[in-house]
Amino acid sequence: MITVQVKNGNFDAAWKKFKQKVAKSGLPSEVKNKREFIKPGVKKRNAKKEAIKNSRKAAKRERNAV
């Protein structure tokens, strides 16, 4: 369970810290993924597409850096 202490009545700072901790824990993406069932073949296909996209991005960054 994620907890944050409110110091000196500064709720806004505590709320911001809480949102950061929740996002870092990966909970929102986990909830998004569990909304509907995705077939294993579709998962594999999407992962492959994502890997190709990431490798292209990395190659593009490498070309631009040199």
Secondary structure as the mmCIF struct_conf table of DSSP 4:
data_model
#
loop_
_struct_conf.conf_type_id
_struct_conf.id
_struct_conf.beg_label_comp_id
_struct_conf.beg_label_asym_id
_struct_conf.beg_label_seq_id
_struct_conf.end_label_comp_id
_struct_conf.end_label_asym_id
_struct_conf.end_label_seq_id
TURN_TY1_P TURN_TY1_P1 ASN A 8 GLY A 9
HELX_RH_AL_P HELX_RH_AL_P1 PHE A 11 SER A 25
TURN_TY1_P TURN_TY1_P2 GLY A 26 GLY A 26
HELX_RH_AL_P HELX_RH_AL_P2 LEU A 27 ASN A 33
TURN_TY1_P TURN_TY1_P3 LYS A 34 LYS A 34
BEND BEND1 ARG A 35 GLU A 36
HELX_RH_AL_P HELX_RH_AL_P3 PRO A 40 ALA A 65
#
